[in-house]
Amino acid sequence: MEAQEYIESGTLELYVFGLLTEAENLEIAEMAKKHPEMDQEIIAIEKAIVALSSSFSPFHSVANFEKIKARLELKHGKVVDMKPTSSWTQYVGWVAAVLLLLGLGYQTLELTKTKEAIATVGTEKSKIEKDYAYLGQQNKEISKSLTIVRDIKNTGVTLGGQAVSPNSFAKVYWNKDTKTTYIDAAGLPKPPKGMVYQVWALKLSPVLTPTSIGLLDNFEGNSQKIFAVDQTQSAEAFGITLEPAGGSLTPTMTQLYTLGKV
């Protein structure tokens, strides 16, 4: 085996650790005398072992140190002083770890902020969409109301306030051809809880005959306060009374809020 092959094979490490046979030890010792590169490799391996031992066992008695030194001097004639391993690399490692943690923390914070911003944008978008939908619905209701008011085929009947509520007023839009009837109740106060406005088509002669044509349900939810009621076949007047929820079979005259002749 050539000198370079010994160096690359790992046999010299076994030689230094004393794990070879006596014959193999003699062979390597002879080769080291002939080949300086082998001798230098053996010296380097021994130095590395001493340095490694020092790092794991920082304290040696004076006697042990002198024995090691004597053996090295005996074998190689010179001992190279080894400087203790500097601990600055450890500090660099700790600093790097701290910087890494800070970096991860910063990234996590930024990611959280981004998620919150996205959530906020999503919430704002939902709110805008709801507002847009609401405005669209309002626009439809306003357009419908204008169509009813402007329809020249509709007969407008104004209903004035009565004794129970003199300031109340309403208006009926009645198409005598299609019988379609709408009530504009913007002039009526909010009905008390458990009560509802009921609309009556009235025949005045030969005897007063009221016919219910609908309830003004969901009074608060109707922003335009224009309600579609049942078709009206015939009427000489219209009246609106306040009745218990669900309506009544006959009008409660003491709760007559508005009345008007056609």
Accessible surface in RSA format (square Angstrom, percent):
REM  Atomic radii and reference values for relative SASA: ProtOr
REM  Chains: A
REM  Algorithm: Lee & Richards
REM  Probe-radius: 1.40
REM  Slices: 20
REM RES _ NUM      All-atoms   Total-Side   Main-Chain    Non-polar    All polar
REM                ABS   REL    ABS   REL    ABS   REL    ABS   REL    ABS   REL
RES MET A   1   129.38  67.0  68.30  45.2  61.08 145.4  77.08  65.5  52.30  69.3
RES GLU A   2   117.85  67.7 117.37  88.8   0.48   1.1  42.88  82.9  74.96  61.2
RES ALA A   3     5.00   4.6   3.96   6.1   1.04   2.4   3.96   5.6   1.04   2.8
RES GLN A   4    96.23  53.8  94.11  68.8   2.12   5.0  48.48 103.2  47.75  36.2
RES GLU A   5    89.58  51.4  86.00  65.1   3.58   8.5  35.42  68.5  54.16  44.2
RES TYR A   6    13.64   6.4  13.64   7.8   0.00   0.0   6.23   4.7   7.41   9.1
RES ILE A   7    35.99  20.5  25.54  19.0  10.45  25.2  25.54  18.4  10.45  28.4
RES GLU A   8   130.19  74.7  93.24  70.5  36.95  88.0  39.86  77.1  90.34  73.8
RES SER A   9    65.35  55.2  23.56  31.4  41.79  96.3  34.57  73.6  30.78  43.1
RES GLY A  10    27.64  34.1   0.00   N/A  27.64  34.1  23.63  64.8   4.01   9.0
RES THR A  11    28.56  20.3  27.94  28.3   0.62   1.5  13.65  18.3  14.91  22.5
RES LEU A  12     0.39   0.2   0.39   0.3   0.00   0.0   0.39   0.3   0.00   0.0
RES GLU A  13    64.71  37.2  64.71  49.0   0.00   0.0  36.66  70.9  28.05  22.9
RES LEU A  14    78.16  43.5  78.16  55.9   0.00   0.0  78.16  54.9   0.00   0.0
RES TYR A  15    32.44  15.1  24.15  13.7   8.29  21.6   9.28   7.0  23.15  28.5
RES VAL A  16    33.54  22.1   6.65   6.0  26.89  64.8   9.74   8.5  23.80  64.6
RES PHE A  17   121.81  60.9  94.23  58.4  27.58  71.8  99.81  60.5  22.00  63.0
RES GLY A  18    52.75  65.1   0.00   N/A  52.75  65.1  25.35  69.6  27.40  61.4
RES LEU A  19   125.49  69.9  93.31  66.8  32.18  80.9  98.34  69.1  27.15  73.1
RES LEU A  20    29.07  16.2  12.51   8.9  16.57  41.6  14.80  10.4  14.28  38.4
RES THR A  21    83.28  59.2  75.67  76.7   7.60  18.1  79.49 106.8   3.78   5.7
RES GLU A  22   137.12  78.7 126.88  96.0  10.24  24.4  48.59  94.0  88.53  72.3
RES ALA A  23    73.15  67.3  61.70  95.2  11.45  26.0  66.45  93.6   6.70  17.7
RES GLU A  24    73.22  42.0  72.45  54.8   0.77   1.8  23.54  45.5  49.68  40.6
RES ASN A  25    43.05  29.7  42.60  41.2   0.44   1.1  15.04  36.2  28.01  27.1
RES LEU A  26   112.09  62.4 111.60  79.8   0.49   1.2 111.88  78.6   0.21   0.6
RES GLU A  27    87.39  50.2  79.88  60.4   7.51  17.9  32.63  63.1  54.76  44.7
RES ILE A  28     1.97   1.1   1.97   1.5   0.00   0.0   1.97   1.4   0.00   0.0
RES ALA A  29    31.53  29.0  27.95  43.1   3.58   8.2  30.28  42.6   1.25   3.3
RES GLU A  30    88.24  50.7  88.18  66.7   0.06   0.1  35.57  68.8  52.68  43.0
RES MET A  31    33.41  17.3  33.26  22.0   0.15   0.4   7.90   6.7  25.51  33.8
RES ALA A  32    11.45  10.5   7.93  12.2   3.52   8.0   8.20  11.5   3.26   8.6
RES LYS A  33   162.07  79.1 124.57  76.4  37.50  89.3  88.28  79.5  73.79  78.6
RES LYS A  34   147.98  72.2 119.90  73.6  28.08  66.9  71.95  64.8  76.03  81.0
RES HIS A  35    52.48  28.7  52.48  36.5   0.00   0.0  33.40  34.4  19.08  22.2
RES PRO A  36    93.29  68.0  88.47  80.6   4.82  17.5  93.29  77.0   0.00   0.0
RES GLU A  37    84.08  48.3  73.98  56.0  10.10  24.0  43.96  85.0  40.12  32.8
RES MET A  38     0.00   0.0   0.00   0.0   0.00   0.0   0.00   0.0   0.00   0.0
RES ASP A  39    45.38  31.8  45.38  45.2   0.00   0.0   6.59  15.5  38.80  38.7
RES GLN A  40   111.99  62.6 108.71  79.4   3.28   7.8  40.78  86.8  71.21  54.0
RES GLU A  41    53.24  30.6  51.28  38.8   1.96   4.7   2.68   5.2  50.56  41.3
RES ILE A  42     4.35   2.5   4.35   3.2   0.00   0.0   4.35   3.1   0.00   0.0
RES ILE A  43    30.49  17.3  30.49  22.7   0.00   0.0  30.49  22.0   0.00   0.0
RES ALA A  44    52.54  48.3  44.09  68.0   8.45  19.2  47.71  67.2   4.83  12.8
RES ILE A  45    17.80  10.1  14.82  11.0   2.98   7.2  17.75  12.8   0.05   0.1
RES GLU A  46    20.34  11.7  18.65  14.1   1.69   4.0  10.09  19.5  10.25   8.4
RES LYS A  47    67.29  32.8  65.14  40.0   2.16   5.1  38.36  34.5  28.93  30.8
RES ALA A  48    61.43  56.5  49.84  76.9  11.58  26.3  57.35  80.8   4.08  10.8
RES ILE A  49    46.88  26.7  45.81  34.1   1.07   2.6  46.79  33.7   0.09   0.2
RES VAL A  50    47.23  31.1  44.76  40.5   2.47   5.9  47.04  40.9   0.18   0.5
RES ALA A  51    37.54  34.5  28.87  44.6   8.67  19.7  32.12  45.2   5.42  14.4
RES LEU A  52   107.30  59.8 102.98  73.7   4.32  10.9 106.96  75.1   0.34   0.9
RES SER A  53    52.09  44.0  44.69  59.6   7.40  17.0  29.72  63.3  22.37  31.3
RES SER A  54    49.72  42.0  45.24  60.4   4.48  10.3  30.24  64.4  19.48  27.3
RES SER A  55    72.57  61.3  34.00  45.4  38.57  88.9  42.71  90.9  29.86  41.8
RES PHE A  56   164.16  82.1 135.32  83.8  28.84  75.0 138.17  83.8  25.99  74.4
RES SER A  57    48.82  41.3  46.05  61.5   2.77   6.4  27.28  58.1  21.54  30.2
RES PRO A  58   123.50  90.0  90.72  82.7  32.78 119.2  94.49  78.0  29.01 180.3
RES PHE A  59   166.09  83.1 154.04  95.4  12.05  31.4 156.06  94.6  10.03  28.7
RES HIS A  60    71.26  38.9  50.77  35.3  20.49  52.4  40.64  41.9  30.62  35.6
RES SER A  61    45.45  38.4  40.51  54.1   4.95  11.4  39.16  83.4   6.30   8.8
RES VAL A  62   117.62  77.4 113.04 102.3   4.58  11.0 115.55 100.4   2.07   5.6
RES ALA A  63    60.68  55.8  50.47  77.9  10.20  23.2  58.06  81.8   2.62   6.9
RES ASN A  64    71.04  49.0  70.11  67.8   0.93   2.2   8.65  20.8  62.39  60.3
RES PHE A  65   110.74  55.4 110.23  68.3   0.50   1.3 110.64  67.1   0.10   0.3
RES GLU A  66    86.53  49.7  84.46  63.9   2.08   4.9  37.17  71.9  49.36  40.3
RES LYS A  67   135.17  65.9 130.18  79.9   4.99  11.9  82.80  74.5  52.37  55.8
RES ILE A  68    72.00  41.0  71.09  53.0   0.91   2.2  71.96  51.8   0.04   0.1
RES LYS A  69    74.12  36.2  72.60  44.5   1.52   3.6  21.68  19.5  52.43  55.9
RES ALA A  70    55.06  50.6  48.65  75.1   6.41  14.6  52.14  73.4   2.92   7.7
RES ARG A  71   182.85  76.8 178.54  91.0   4.31  10.3  55.89  76.4 126.96  76.9
RES LEU A  72    39.13  21.8  39.02  27.9   0.10   0.3  39.13  27.5   0.00   0.0
RES GLU A  73    75.26  43.2  66.82  50.6   8.44  20.1  19.12  37.0  56.14  45.8
RES LEU A  74   157.64  87.8 128.97  92.3  28.67  72.1 135.74  95.3  21.90  58.9
RES LYS A  75   112.73  55.0  81.67  50.1  31.05  73.9  62.64  56.4  50.08  53.3
RES HIS A  76    49.13  26.9  15.97  11.1  33.17  84.9  21.16  21.8  27.98  32.6
RES GLY A  77    59.19  73.0   0.00   N/A  59.19  73.0  28.30  77.7  30.89  69.2
RES LYS A  78   154.47  75.4 141.88  87.1  12.60  30.0  88.12  79.3  66.36  70.7
RES VAL A  79    43.09  28.4  21.70  19.6  21.39  51.5  23.48  20.4  19.61  53.2
RES VAL A  80    66.08  43.5  55.43  50.2  10.65  25.7  58.32  50.7   7.76  21.0
RES ASP A  81   131.10  91.8 109.15 108.6  21.95  51.9  38.97  91.7  92.13  91.9
RES MET A  82    97.35  50.4  69.24  45.8  28.11  66.9  64.56  54.9  32.79  43.4
RES LYS A  83   188.02  91.7 165.44 101.5  22.58  53.8 110.03  99.0  77.99  83.1
RES PRO A  84   124.55  90.8 100.99  92.1  23.56  85.6 112.91  93.2  11.64  72.4
RES THR A  85   124.07  88.2  90.90  92.1  33.17  79.1  70.25  94.4  53.82  81.4
RES SER A  86    60.32  51.0  44.24  59.0  16.08  37.0  38.47  81.9  21.85  30.6
RES SER A  87    49.60  41.9  44.78  59.8   4.83  11.1  24.88  53.0  24.72  34.6
RES TRP A  88   154.43  62.0 152.02  73.6   2.41   5.7 133.39  71.1  21.04  34.1
RES THR A  89    72.60  51.6  63.34  64.2   9.26  22.1  50.89  68.4  21.71  32.8
RES GLN A  90   118.70  66.4 108.71  79.4   9.99  23.8  36.00  76.6  82.70  62.7
RES TYR A  91   144.86  67.6 144.48  82.2   0.39   1.0 100.27  75.3  44.59  55.0
RES VAL A  92    80.02  52.7  77.81  70.4   2.20   5.3  79.59  69.2   0.43   1.2
RES GLY A  93    38.57  47.6   0.00   N/A  38.57  47.6  33.14  91.0   5.43  12.2
RES TRP A  94   179.08  71.9 176.60  85.5   2.48   5.8 151.17  80.6  27.91  45.3
RES VAL A  95    84.75  55.8  82.83  75.0   1.92   4.6  84.74  73.6   0.01   0.0
RES ALA A  96    54.94  50.5  46.48  71.7   8.46  19.2  50.70  71.4   4.24  11.2
RES ALA A  97    42.45  39.0  36.93  57.0   5.52  12.6  41.67  58.7   0.78   2.1
RES VAL A  98    75.38  49.6  75.28  68.1   0.10   0.2  75.36  65.5   0.02   0.0
RES LEU A  99   109.48  61.0 102.40  73.3   7.08  17.8 102.59  72.1   6.89  18.5
RES LEU A 100   113.24  63.1 106.66  76.3   6.58  16.5 112.71  79.2   0.53   1.4
RES LEU A 101   121.24  67.5 113.59  81.3   7.64  19.2 113.92  80.0   7.32  19.7
RES LEU A 102   114.95  64.0 107.57  77.0   7.39  18.6 110.16  77.4   4.80  12.9
RES GLY A 103    31.56  38.9   0.00   N/A  31.56  38.9  30.82  84.6   0.74   1.7
RES LEU A 104    91.11  50.7  89.80  64.2   1.32   3.3  89.96  63.2   1.15   3.1
RES GLY A 105    40.34  49.7   0.00   N/A  40.34  49.7  34.16  93.7   6.18  13.8
RES TYR A 106   139.15  65.0 132.83  75.6   6.32  16.4  99.70  74.9  39.45  48.6
RES GLN A 107   117.90  65.9 112.15  82.0   5.74  13.7  35.11  74.7  82.79  62.8
RES THR A 108    85.11  60.5  82.10  83.2   3.00   7.2  59.73  80.2  25.38  38.4
RES LEU A 109    92.21  51.4  88.92  63.6   3.29   8.3  92.00  64.6   0.21   0.6
RES GLU A 110    62.02  35.6  61.61  46.6   0.41   1.0  21.57  41.7  40.45  33.0
RES LEU A 111    98.27  54.7  94.24  67.4   4.03  10.1  97.81  68.7   0.46   1.2
RES THR A 112    58.96  41.9  58.00  58.8   0.96   2.3  40.31  54.1  18.65  28.2
RES LYS A 113   107.64  52.5 102.95  63.2   4.69  11.2  62.84  56.6  44.80  47.7
RES THR A 114    70.68  50.3  66.03  66.9   4.65  11.1  46.53  62.5  24.15  36.5
RES LYS A 115   125.48  61.2 119.70  73.4   5.78  13.8  72.04  64.8  53.44  56.9
RES GLU A 116   104.77  60.1 100.74  76.2   4.03   9.6  42.25  81.7  62.51  51.0
RES ALA A 117    54.62  50.2  47.06  72.6   7.56  17.2  54.25  76.4   0.37   1.0
RES ILE A 118   115.10  65.5 111.60  83.1   3.50   8.4 113.59  81.8   1.51   4.1
RES ALA A 119    62.21  57.2  49.45  76.3  12.77  29.0  60.07  84.6   2.14   5.7
RES THR A 120    79.36  56.4  74.97  76.0   4.39  10.5  54.13  72.7  25.23  38.1
RES VAL A 121    98.49  64.8  96.71  87.6   1.78   4.3  98.02  85.2   0.47   1.3
RES GLY A 122    32.79  40.4   0.00   N/A  32.79  40.4  31.01  85.1   1.78   4.0
RES THR A 123    89.74  63.8  82.99  84.1   6.75  16.1  62.52  84.0  27.21  41.1
RES GLU A 124    87.93  50.5  87.75  66.4   0.18   0.4  29.59  57.2  58.35  47.6
RES LYS A 125   125.60  61.3 122.12  74.9   3.49   8.3  68.20  61.4  57.41  61.1
RES SER A 126    51.39  43.4  50.32  67.2   1.08   2.5  21.03  44.8  30.37  42.5
RES LYS A 127   118.29  57.7 115.20  70.7   3.09   7.4  82.85  74.6  35.44  37.7
RES ILE A 128   112.02  63.7 111.07  82.7   0.95   2.3 111.66  80.4   0.35   1.0
RES GLU A 129    92.19  52.9  85.97  65.0   6.21  14.8  39.44  76.3  52.74  43.1
RES LYS A 130   150.55  73.4 142.00  87.1   8.55  20.3  89.32  80.4  61.22  65.2
RES ASP A 131    61.95  43.4  61.18  60.9   0.77   1.8  20.46  48.2  41.49  41.4
RES TYR A 132   169.01  78.9 166.48  94.7   2.53   6.6 120.36  90.4  48.65  60.0
RES ALA A 133    64.70  59.5  51.31  79.2  13.39  30.5  58.88  82.9   5.82  15.4
RES TYR A 134   130.15  60.8 124.09  70.6   6.06  15.8 100.77  75.7  29.38  36.2
RES LEU A 135   111.87  62.3 108.01  77.3   3.86   9.7 108.24  76.0   3.63   9.8
RES GLY A 136    31.31  38.6   0.00   N/A  31.31  38.6  29.97  82.2   1.34   3.0
RES GLN A 137    91.85  51.4  89.43  65.4   2.42   5.8  32.54  69.3  59.31  45.0
RES GLN A 138    31.08  17.4  31.08  22.7   0.00   0.0   9.14  19.4  21.95  16.6
RES ASN A 139    93.26  64.3  91.25  88.2   2.00   4.8  15.79  38.0  77.46  74.9
RES LYS A 140   141.44  69.0 134.06  82.3   7.38  17.6  81.50  73.4  59.95  63.9
RES GLU A 141    52.99  30.4  50.14  37.9   2.84   6.8  23.28  45.0  29.70  24.3
RES ILE A 142    75.38  42.9  75.38  56.2   0.00   0.0  75.38  54.3   0.00   0.0
RES SER A 143    54.22  45.8  50.49  67.4   3.74   8.6  32.85  70.0  21.37  29.9
RES LYS A 144   115.60  56.4 109.16  67.0   6.44  15.3  67.13  60.4  48.47  51.6
RES SER A 145    12.43  10.5  12.18  16.3   0.25   0.6   9.13  19.4   3.30   4.6
RES LEU A 146    73.29  40.8  73.29  52.4   0.00   0.0  73.29  51.5   0.00   0.0
RES THR A 147    91.57  65.1  84.39  85.5   7.18  17.1  66.14  88.8  25.43  38.4
RES ILE A 148     9.91   5.6   8.15   6.1   1.77   4.3   9.91   7.1   0.00   0.0
RES VAL A 149    73.02  48.1  55.67  50.4  17.36  41.8  55.67  48.4  17.36  47.1
RES ARG A 150   168.78  70.9 146.49  74.7  22.29  53.1  60.05  82.1 108.73  65.9
RES ASP A 151    53.57  37.5  41.67  41.5  11.90  28.1  14.03  33.0  39.54  39.4
RES ILE A 152   168.97  96.2 135.08 100.6  33.89  81.7 143.05 103.0  25.92  70.3
RES LYS A 153   140.17  68.4 121.42  74.5  18.75  44.6  72.16  65.0  68.01  72.4
RES ASN A 154    25.62  17.7   8.80   8.5  16.82  40.5   1.17   2.8  24.46  23.6
RES THR A 155    45.86  32.6  40.34  40.9   5.53  13.2  29.27  39.3  16.59  25.1
RES GLY A 156    41.71  51.4   0.00   N/A  41.71  51.4   7.63  20.9  34.09  76.3
RES VAL A 157     4.04   2.7   1.37   1.2   2.67   6.4   4.04   3.5   0.00   0.0
RES THR A 158    92.47  65.8  76.95  78.0  15.52  37.0  57.61  77.4  34.85  52.7
RES LEU A 159     0.00   0.0   0.00   0.0   0.00   0.0   0.00   0.0   0.00   0.0
RES GLY A 160    32.11  39.6   0.00   N/A  32.11  39.6  29.11  79.9   3.00   6.7
RES GLY A 161    27.26  33.6   0.00   N/A  27.26  33.6   0.03   0.1  27.23  61.0
RES GLN A 162    53.69  30.0  47.85  35.0   5.84  13.9  10.63  22.6  43.06  32.7
RES ALA A 163   102.67  94.4  69.33 107.0  33.34  75.9  79.34 111.7  23.33  61.8
RES VAL A 164    62.21  40.9  28.56  25.9  33.65  81.1  37.69  32.7  24.52  66.5
RES SER A 165    17.84  15.1  14.11  18.8   3.73   8.6   7.46  15.9  10.38  14.5
RES PRO A 166    98.54  71.8  79.66  72.6  18.88  68.6  80.50  66.5  18.04 112.1
RES ASN A 167   140.16  96.7 120.57 116.5  19.59  47.2  37.46  90.2 102.70  99.3
RES SER A 168     5.02   4.2   1.18   1.6   3.84   8.9   1.28   2.7   3.74   5.2
RES PHE A 169   117.39  58.7 117.39  72.7   0.00   0.0 117.39  71.2   0.00   0.0
RES ALA A 170     2.64   2.4   0.00   0.0   2.64   6.0   1.57   2.2   1.07   2.8
RES LYS A 171    73.72  36.0  73.65  45.2   0.07   0.2  23.33  21.0  50.39  53.7
RES VAL A 172     0.00   0.0   0.00   0.0   0.00   0.0   0.00   0.0   0.00   0.0
RES TYR A 173    19.49   9.1  19.27  11.0   0.22   0.6   8.86   6.7  10.63  13.1
RES TRP A 174    10.11   4.1  10.11   4.9   0.00   0.0  10.11   5.4   0.00   0.0
RES ASN A 175    10.43   7.2  10.43  10.1   0.00   0.0   1.01   2.4   9.42   9.1
RES LYS A 176    99.19  48.4  93.94  57.6   5.25  12.5  49.36  44.4  49.83  53.1
RES ASP A 177   118.86  83.3  90.86  90.4  28.00  66.2  29.75  70.0  89.11  88.9
RES THR A 178    74.18  52.8  62.01  62.9  12.17  29.0  67.53  90.7   6.65  10.1
RES LYS A 179    61.19  29.9  61.19  37.5   0.00   0.0  29.14  26.2  32.05  34.1
RES THR A 180    46.45  33.0  44.88  45.5   1.57   3.7  29.14  39.1  17.31  26.2
RES THR A 181     0.27   0.2   0.00   0.0   0.27   0.6   0.00   0.0   0.27   0.4
RES TYR A 182    39.42  18.4  39.42  22.4   0.00   0.0   9.89   7.4  29.52  36.4
RES ILE A 183     0.00   0.0   0.00   0.0   0.00   0.0   0.00   0.0   0.00   0.0
RES ASP A 184    34.92  24.5  33.74  33.6   1.19   2.8   2.12   5.0  32.80  32.7
RES ALA A 185     0.08   0.1   0.00   0.0   0.08   0.2   0.00   0.0   0.08   0.2
RES ALA A 186    68.55  63.0  40.62  62.7  27.93  63.5  41.78  58.8  26.77  70.9
RES GLY A 187    13.17  16.2   0.00   N/A  13.17  16.2   5.15  14.1   8.02  18.0
RES LEU A 188    10.96   6.1   0.00   0.0  10.96  27.6   0.90   0.6  10.06  27.1
RES PRO A 189    63.02  45.9  50.54  46.1  12.48  45.4  62.42  51.5   0.60   3.7
RES LYS A 190   140.57  68.6 117.83  72.3  22.73  54.1  65.89  59.3  74.67  79.5
RES PRO A 191    18.15  13.2  12.51  11.4   5.63  20.5  12.51  10.3   5.63  35.0
RES PRO A 192    74.04  54.0  60.18  54.9  13.87  50.4  72.24  59.6   1.80  11.2
RES LYS A 193   211.83 103.3 174.12 106.8  37.71  89.8 125.66 113.1  86.17  91.8
RES GLY A 194    48.77  60.1   0.00   N/A  48.77  60.1  32.93  90.4  15.84  35.5
RES MET A 195    62.84  32.5  49.77  32.9  13.07  31.1  30.72  26.1  32.11  42.5
RES VAL A 196    11.26   7.4  10.99  10.0   0.27   0.7  11.26   9.8   0.00   0.0
RES TYR A 197     0.38   0.2   0.21   0.1   0.17   0.4   0.13   0.1   0.25   0.3
RES GLN A 198     6.41   3.6   6.41   4.7   0.00   0.0   0.00   0.0   6.41   4.9
RES VAL A 199     0.00   0.0   0.00   0.0   0.00   0.0   0.00   0.0   0.00   0.0
RES TRP A 200     3.20   1.3   3.20   1.5   0.00   0.0   3.20   1.7   0.00   0.0
RES ALA A 201     5.37   4.9   3.22   5.0   2.15   4.9   3.55   5.0   1.83   4.8
RES LEU A 202    16.16   9.0  16.09  11.5   0.06   0.2  16.15  11.3   0.00   0.0
RES LYS A 203    95.69  46.7  95.69  58.7   0.00   0.0  40.01  36.0  55.68  59.3
RES LEU A 204    68.64  38.2  51.02  36.5  17.62  44.3  51.45  36.1  17.19  46.3
RES SER A 205    66.34  56.1  60.65  80.9   5.69  13.1  35.39  75.4  30.95  43.4
RES PRO A 206   141.21 102.9 104.67  95.4  36.54 132.8 110.23  91.0  30.98 192.6
RES VAL A 207   100.97  66.4  96.65  87.5   4.31  10.4 100.46  87.3   0.51   1.4
RES LEU A 208    89.47  49.8  71.40  51.1  18.07  45.4  71.40  50.1  18.07  48.6
RES THR A 209    61.35  43.6  59.93  60.8   1.42   3.4  47.93  64.4  13.42  20.3
RES PRO A 210    44.84  32.7  28.33  25.8  16.52  60.0  28.33  23.4  16.52 102.6
RES THR A 211    78.98  56.2  75.33  76.4   3.65   8.7  55.93  75.1  23.05  34.8
RES SER A 212    47.85  40.4  27.62  36.9  20.23  46.6  19.35  41.2  28.50  39.9
RES ILE A 213     5.39   3.1   5.37   4.0   0.02   0.0   5.39   3.9   0.00   0.0
RES GLY A 214    16.53  20.4   0.00   N/A  16.53  20.4  15.77  43.3   0.77   1.7
RES LEU A 215    49.96  27.8  32.17  23.0  17.79  44.7  32.17  22.6  17.79  47.9
RES LEU A 216     1.49   0.8   0.00   0.0   1.49   3.8   0.00   0.0   1.49   4.0
RES ASP A 217    86.93  60.9  79.57  79.2   7.36  17.4  33.13  78.0  53.80  53.7
RES ASN A 218   111.99  77.2  88.93  85.9  23.05  55.5  38.08  91.6  73.91  71.4
RES PHE A 219    12.29   6.2   8.16   5.1   4.13  10.7   8.16   5.0   4.13  11.8
RES GLU A 220   109.80  63.0  89.04  67.4  20.76  49.4  42.23  81.7  67.57  55.2
RES GLY A 221    52.16  64.3   0.00   N/A  52.16  64.3  24.73  67.9  27.43  61.4
RES ASN A 222    33.81  23.3  27.39  26.5   6.42  15.5  11.75  28.3  22.07  21.3
RES SER A 223    56.42  47.7  26.38  35.2  30.04  69.2  32.49  69.2  23.94  33.5
RES GLN A 224    50.65  28.3  37.75  27.6  12.90  30.7   6.45  13.7  44.20  33.5
RES LYS A 225    38.06  18.6  38.06  23.4   0.00   0.0  22.04  19.8  16.02  17.1
RES ILE A 226    29.70  16.9  15.50  11.5  14.20  34.2  15.50  11.2  14.20  38.5
RES PHE A 227    15.92   8.0  13.18   8.2   2.73   7.1  15.92   9.6   0.00   0.0
RES ALA A 228    70.43  64.8  38.81  59.9  31.62  71.9  38.91  54.8  31.52  83.5
RES VAL A 229    20.70  13.6   0.55   0.5  20.15  48.6   6.50   5.6  14.20  38.5
RES ASP A 230    87.93  61.6  81.71  81.3   6.22  14.7  24.62  58.0  63.31  63.1
RES GLN A 231   109.30  61.1  92.70  67.7  16.61  39.5  26.69  56.8  82.62  62.7
RES THR A 232     2.16   1.5   0.89   0.9   1.26   3.0   2.16   2.9   0.00   0.0
RES GLN A 233   123.52  69.1 109.38  79.9  14.13  33.6  57.37 122.1  66.15  50.2
RES SER A 234    66.00  55.8  55.32  73.8  10.68  24.6  39.08  83.2  26.92  37.7
RES ALA A 235    13.24  12.2   0.00   0.0  13.24  30.1   0.20   0.3  13.04  34.5
RES GLU A 236    68.25  39.2  60.95  46.1   7.30  17.4  35.07  67.8  33.18  27.1
RES ALA A 237     1.07   1.0   1.07   1.7   0.00   0.0   1.07   1.5   0.00   0.0
RES PHE A 238     0.00   0.0   0.00   0.0   0.00   0.0   0.00   0.0   0.00   0.0
RES GLY A 239     0.82   1.0   0.00   N/A   0.82   1.0   0.82   2.2   0.00   0.0
RES ILE A 240     0.00   0.0   0.00   0.0   0.00   0.0   0.00   0.0   0.00   0.0
RES THR A 241     0.39   0.3   0.39   0.4   0.00   0.0   0.39   0.5   0.00   0.0
RES LEU A 242     7.72   4.3   6.59   4.7   1.13   2.8   6.59   4.6   1.13   3.0
RES GLU A 243     0.00   0.0   0.00   0.0   0.00   0.0   0.00   0.0   0.00   0.0
RES PRO A 244    73.41  53.5  73.41  66.9   0.00   0.0  73.41  60.6   0.00   0.0
RES ALA A 245    72.94  67.1  49.08  75.7  23.86  54.3  49.62  69.9  23.32  61.8
RES GLY A 246    67.27  83.0   0.00   N/A  67.27  83.0  34.55  94.8  32.72  73.3
RES GLY A 247    24.41  30.1   0.00   N/A  24.41  30.1   2.64   7.3  21.76  48.7
RES SER A 248    32.78  27.7  18.91  25.2  13.88  32.0  19.11  40.7  13.67  19.2
RES LEU A 249   177.98  99.1 152.61 109.2  25.37  63.8 155.49 109.2  22.50  60.5
RES THR A 250    92.61  65.9  89.12  90.3   3.49   8.3  59.30  79.7  33.30  50.3
RES PRO A 251    21.97  16.0  10.36   9.4  11.61  42.2  10.36   8.6  11.61  72.1
RES THR A 252    52.60  37.4  46.60  47.2   6.00  14.3  36.54  49.1  16.05  24.3
RES MET A 253   104.60  54.2  87.72  58.1  16.88  40.2  84.33  71.7  20.27  26.8
RES THR A 254   107.69  76.6  90.21  91.5  17.47  41.6  87.41 117.4  20.28  30.7
RES GLN A 255    54.34  30.4  54.34  39.7   0.00   0.0  11.55  24.6  42.79  32.5
RES LEU A 256    20.94  11.7  19.39  13.9   1.55   3.9  19.39  13.6   1.55   4.2
RES TYR A 257    24.19  11.3  24.19  13.8   0.00   0.0   1.16   0.9  23.03  28.4
RES THR A 258     0.00   0.0   0.00   0.0   0.00   0.0   0.00   0.0   0.00   0.0
RES LEU A 259    63.31  35.3  55.01  39.4   8.30  20.9  55.01  38.6   8.30  22.3
RES GLY A 260     9.36  11.5   0.00   N/A   9.36  11.5   9.36  25.7   0.00   0.0
RES LYS A 261   158.35  77.2 136.42  83.7  21.93  52.2  79.72  71.8  78.62  83.7
RES VAL A 262    67.95  44.7  13.71  12.4  54.24 130.7  33.62  29.2  34.33  93.1
END  Absolute sums over single chains surface
CHAIN  1 A    18082.1      15214.2       2867.9      11624.1       6458.0
END  Absolute sums over all chains
TOTAL         18082.1      15214.2       2867.9      11624.1       6458.0
